[in-house]
C-alpha cells in the first residue's frame, strides 16, 4: 500500500460544495489516498486530535465527498 495526495481537482470540487471553505482546506491536510495492492484507492484520514469538533466533522465530510467522487458519483 502506498499513500498519495488527494488530486487537486477533487479537492476543488469538494471545497466548492462545503460552506466553510477555509476549514475544508485545513481538513485536507489530514486526508490522503491509499492505493492498495489491487490498485483500488481508498480515502484515509489521520486527524491527530478530535478536540476541534468542527474540524473533525469537516474532515469526515471531506472524506465522504472524496470517496464518492472516486467512485464516480455526482455530488448534488
Secondary structure, DSSP 8 states (H G I E B T S, - for coil): -EEE---HHHHHHHHHHSS-HHHHHHHGGGEEEEE-TTS-EEEEE--S-S--HHHHHHHHHHHHHHHHHHTT----
